[in-house]
Amino acid sequence: MRFKGSTIFVTGGAGFIGSAVVRHLLRDSHARVVNIDKLTYAANLDSLPAAKENLNH
């Protein structure tokens, strides 16, 4: 990916699709990922366990 050095802002990153996007970006890019979510019924923080340890998140 060509996001090296970029900051990517993801809204809804704890939801089903958003968490997949966050995991993909953290795994395959060198970008800083900022994730914001309202944490309603659709959010699941357990879908992002590796994000806590990632310095780019």
Protein Blocks (a to p, Z undefined) as FASTA:
>chain_A
ZZehiacddehklbmklmmmmmmmmmmmccdcddddehiakbcfklmmmmmmpmkZZ
